[in-house]
Amino acid sequence: NPLEALKVMSSYPAVIRMIFDGHRIDTSQLPWYYLPKWMMIGLPLYLLIGFICGTLSVVFISRKYNTSYLWMIIFSAIFPIFYIVYNHSTVYDGLRHAMFTLPPMAITAALFYMFIFDTIKINGARYAFAALVVVLVALPARFMFANHPNEYVYFNELEGGIKAANGVYETDYYMNSIKQGFDWLVQNRLKQLPAKDTMVIATNCMEPIQQYAKLSPVPVKLVYSRFYQKNQQEWNYGIYYGRFLDKGELQNGFFPSSMAIHTIAADGVALCTIVQNDPERNGFKGYSAMQQNDAPKALEYLTKAAAKYPEDIEVWDNLALVYRATNDIANARKAVDKARAVSSQELQTANIAGGIALQQGDFNSAMQIYSEMSEENPDMAEAYLGMGQAQAGQGHFDVAIENVKKAASMDRNVERQAYMALAYIYDRKGDKAQAQQYYNAAHGGGK
């Protein structure tokens, strides 16, 4: 049943976060033009131009070559895309769910170019047209030869290539570069180690590296670590790809990191980074001290880590949290501002910055931060809670109550904070009875 197959292939139930148009959004919230946009920037120009022009010239091409089947070929390319758009199907990772439309596009493009070549009667013009087609084909061919085996991260000239697309769209979402990264680590580091030494490798790509690690010349222990939480564990080397990072993190040095000893890149854009941990482990020691509530030690280690790796958002966030916990709000603000200079979209950083602004009584800044968070993450309860608290500080009590209640209804983990905020707001409004109810609810007494 081709329609049933199309329905299954074009509507996957998975919901993940990814980058599109420079913003991190859930696949369930993608705009209708997601797939058409990807085709406009992800297909080679010779294919894109040939298919569009071939579709517009279908009547003439069919007559010239007696190819009435061309109508069906074009339909088989266009209908699935319209179906996916019309059905609001969940698609993600570029063109992967619509790859089956590319062969009929290629056939249509080939027939169009043949039609134009056969229609032109002047030899010079025919050769010029042929040269133009060769140039269009050469553009993606150069990228393929230069960046094998990562050809699929190609972006065409309408987007400006992968350099312009980095941080704006997903690149190596299939983790294809991880094998090259592991091979490099084996050849350039692990082979030089005594065979009995166990190396701890951190990665955000556990499944593929579990297979590659079987060929390691030394014992390997793998630990899962998100790139933006790499200071939370002890490890020797890390192999990471840039998925689930935002535009600022990808464009401002956080990835591939100054810890990098090698990167796998396509046209200069890092796809995979191989990092060696700080020999002094200052980031990890600082995080461990935080968990033990040892603020002086945490500040000592984290300050050293920030000086050595100034692009590391995680270190600046942790510094801000320690300063805030010790009521050094001025330095907390400076630390979180350093993190936001790298990326203003990072959720934890934004949440910390919003909390510090509230604590300083800077309600306008807090409102701006939490508003941006809610726009970028409409399902994030903390954003609405922060907006409500900022609005209460501005004296806008009714809309503050609305946002705080919304936060409480979205996530039980913020209920207690929300109820305390509502108690404060109603008290400010002069409604002592409601304030008491929410205060009791925050302390387990029910509303």
N, C-alpha and C positions, 0 to 999 in steps of 0.2 A: 504494500500500500504506500505509494510515494507521498501522498499527503500526510499520512501518519508519520512516515519517516522524517519528512520535513518538519513536522510539529515537534518531534522529539529532538532533532538536531538543532533546531533554532530556538529552543526554550529550555535551557538548563536551569534546574532549581537552585544551584549554588549562588550564594550572595557573598561577594568578596569586595574589598576596597581596592581601587586602582586609580591611576592618574588618567584624566582625560581633560583636555583643554587647560592644563596647568593646575587642576584641582583634584584632590582625592575625594572620590565619591563611591557610594555603593553601586554595585551592578544593578540593583533594583531601582535605582534613581537615575539611570542613564537617560540622556535626552534622545528623542526619536531619531535624530540625525547621526547617532553614534556610528552605525555601520556605513552609511553613505560617506561620512567624513573620513573614516578610515580608508575607504576605497579611493577617495580623492588624493590622500596623502601617502598611502601605502602601496599603491600599484605603480609599476613603471609607466612612464609617460607614453611609451609606444603602445602599451596595452590599453591604457585609459583613453588616449586619443583615438586609437583604432577602433575600439569598441563603440565609443560614443558616435563617431562619424559613420561607422558601419551600420549602426542602428538607424541613424537618420537617413542613410542611403539605401536601406534595405530593399526598397522597390526597384531601384536601378540595378543593384547587384543581382537580385533574383532574376530579373529579366535578362541580363547579359549572360549569366552562367546557367540559367534555367535551374536555379537552386531554390525551389519553393520551401525546402526544409529549413532554410535560413531563418524563416519566421519562428519556427519551433526552437531553434537553437537560441535565438535572442530571447524568446519567452522563458526558456529554461535558465537563463542568466538573470533576467530582470524580476520574474515573478517571486522567487524565493526572497529577494531583498525587500520587495514591497510587502510580502507576507510578514516578514520579521518585523518591519517597521509598523505595519498596521496592527499586528497582534501584540505589540509591546513586548516582544520576546526578550528574555534575559540572555544577552550575548556579552562576551567579554574577551579580553586578550586579542584585540585587533580583529583580523579576518578569520580567525581559526574556525568559527562556526559557519562560515560561508565560503570555504575554500572550494567546495564543489561547484560554485558558480564561475570559477576562473577558466576551466577548459572551454565552455561555450563562448566566453568573452574572447579568448585567444583565437578561436576559430573565426569569429566575426571580424576581429581586427585583421587577421591574415587575409580574409576575403576582401576587406576594404582596401588594404594596401595593394593587393593584386589588381583590384578593379581600377584604382587610380593609375597604376603603372601601365595597365593595358589601354586605358583611355587616352593617356597622353601620347600624342603622335610625334612630337618633336624630340629627337634623340637627346639633345642637350638638356631639355626639361626633364626627360625620363631619368637621366643620370643624376641630375640634381635632386630629384625626388628620392631616388634610391639612396643617395648619400645622406639625405635628411633622416631616412628611416634607420640607416646604419648608425648614425650619431645617436638617435634616440635609444637604440638597442645597446649601444656602447656604454651609456650612462649607468644602468644597473649592472652591466657586465663588469665594469671596472670595480664597482663596489663588491661584487661577488668574489672576484679574484683577490682583491685586497683584504677581504675580511672573512675568508673561509676559516672555520665552518659556521660562522655566525651570519650567514647571508640573510636570514629572515628578519633581522633588525633593520632592514632597509626602509628609508623614507625617501620619497621622490623630491624633485626640485621645487615643486609647489610649496612644500613644507620647508625647504632649505636643507634637506638631508638630516641625518641623525643628530648632528650638532645642534641644529635648531629645535629638534624634537625632544632632546634630552630634558627631562623634568616636566615636559608638557604632555607627553604620551608614554605609555609603557614601551620598554625596549626588549630586554631579554627575559620575557615572562616565562619562557619554557626552561630556564636555568641551563641553557645550552653551553654557556661559557664555563660552567663549573668544572667540567672534565678537564679543560685546558688549565684551569687554575690549580686543580689537584695534581695534574701531571707536572706542572712547573714546580710545585712545592716538593714533590718527590725527587725530581732531578736536581734541584738547586739547594735543598736543605736536608730532607730526610735521608737521602743516600749518603750524606757526609756524617751521619750520626752512628754511634755504636748500635749494633743490631738489638741490644738488650734494652735500650732506652725507650720508654713509653712517652709518646708525644700526645698531648691533649690538644685536639683541634676543635675550635668553636665554629659553628656554621648555622646559617638559616636555611640550609638545603640538606637536611638529614638524609632523606631517602636516596638520592643519587650518590652521595658521598659514602653512605654505608656500603654500597657496592664497590666503589673505587678503592675504598680503604682496605679491601681484601687483598689488594696487590701492593700494599705498602711494604717497603723493606724493613720497617721498624714497627713495633706494636703501636697501635693508634687507639686512643680513646676519644670518642666523639661526644660533644656536648651541644645541645641545641641552644642557640642564643640569637635573639633578634639583634640586628646591627646596632640599633639605638639603645640596647641594654647589654652591650658587650663587657661593661665593667662590673657586672653583677656575678661573674663566675671567674674561676681560675683556669687559664689555658695558656698554651705556648704559641700556637698559630691559629689564625682564623681565615676561613674562606667564605666570602659573602657575595651575594649578588644584590643589585640595587632595588629589588622589588619592595613595595610597601613603604618607600620613602617618598617625601614630598619634593616639590620643585626646588625650594631653597636648599634642602639637604643634598640634592643631587647637583645643584649648580654652584654651591658656595663652599665646596671642599669637605663637607662632613663625610660624604662618600666620594672617592674611595678612601679618604682619611690620610693624615700625615703619618699614620702607623704603617701604611702600605709599603711592602717591599717589592711588589710587582702588581700590575693590573693587566687584565685581559680587556682589550678595547676594540672598538669599531670606529674607524675614522677619528680616532682620538677621544672617543667617549667611553668611559669606563663601564664595562658590563659586569666584571667580577673583580674583586680586590682580594689580594692575599696579604694579610697583615701579620706582623709579629708583635706580640704583646710588649708593653712597657717593661723593661727589665726590672724596674723598681716596683711595678704593680701599684702605682699610686692611686689610679682610679679604682681598682678593686679594693685596696686597703681603705680608701676613703668611704666607699660604699659599705664595707663591712663595719667600719666604725659607726656609720650612721645607724645601722641595724642594732648596734649595741648601745645607742644613745650616747656615744662618746664624741660630743661635739668638738672639743679641742683637737683630738686626733683626726677627726673627719675633715676639719678645716685645714689642718696641716697637709694632709695627703692630697686633698682635692685641689688646693691652691697650687701645689706642685704639678699635678696632672693638667690643670688648666693652662699653666705657663708653657708646658711642653706640647700640649695638643690643643691650641686655642680654638680650633673649629669643632671641638667635641661638645655637642649640645648636651649630652647626658651629664658630663662633668659639671657644666655650668648650671644645669637644672638642680643637680644634687647640692652644689654650693649654695644656690638660692634657698633650697629647703632647709639646709643647716643654719644659714644666717637667719631665716625666718623663725626657725624653732628657738633660736637664742635671742629673739626680738631685735636683731640688728636689721631693721627693715631697709635702711638706706643701702647697705651692702647687698642685701637680698635683691633689691631692685636693680642694682648695677649688674649682678650676676645674671639675672634672668634677661636683662636687656642684651647682654653679650650673646646669650642663646638665641634670642629673637632676631639678632642681627644676622645670624646664619639662616634661620627659618622662622617666619612668623606664623606658619601653618601647623607646626608641630603641636599636637594636642596637649601633651603634658606641659610643655613649655608655656603654651597659651593659658592653660588652667592655673599654673603657678603665677604667671604674670597678673592674671585677673585677680587672684586671691590677694596678692601683694598690693595691688592698686586699691582694692576694697579696704585692706588694713590701713593704708595710708590716707583713706578718705578721698582718694582721687576717683570719684564715681564716674566721671565722664570717660576717663581712660578705661576703667573697668567695663563700662557699658560698651565701648567700642570693641574691646577684646572679646567679650562674651557674645556680642552680636555677630561678629565675624565667625566665631566658633559655631554658632547656631546655623548660620548660612551654609558653612562648609560641612556641618555634621548635624542635620536636622533631627536625628534620633538620639542626640547626646543630652542626657538629662542635666549634667553639670552645667552646660551652657545656659539653659533656661533658669536654673537655680542662681547662677551668677548674675544673669540679667536682672532677675527679680531683686536680688540684694542691691545691685547698683541702682535700680529704679527706686527702691525704697530710700536709699541714701539721697537721691535727687528729690525725694518728696512725692513721687508718682506712685502712690500706694495701691490704687486699684489695679493698674496694669502689673505692678510688682506681684500682687497676690495671684493674679492670673498665671504669670510665668512660674512662680514657685509651686503652685498647685500642679501645673503641667509637669514640672520636673518630678514631683512626688508620684504622680500617676505613671510616669514613664519607667522609673527604676526604683525598686525597693531599697537599693543600697544607699540612696540619697534621702530616704524618707525622714530619718531623724533630723538631718540638717535642714531639710525643707520645713519640717514642723517647727523647729526652733526659729527659723527665719520668719515663718508665719506668725508665731507668737510675738516676735519683736515688732513686726509690721502692724499687727492689730493693736498692740500696746501703743505704738506711735500714733495710730488713728484714734485712740481713746476707747477702743472696744475691749475692755478688760476681760469680759466673759469669754469672748472668742480667743483672746490671747492666752487665757488660762487653759482652755480646752486644748489648744495646740501644744502648750508647754507640757501638759499632762501626757498627751499623745507621744511627744518626743521622748518622754521618760517611761514609756510603756504602760501608761494609764488609760490609753484609748481616748478618742475624741468625744 
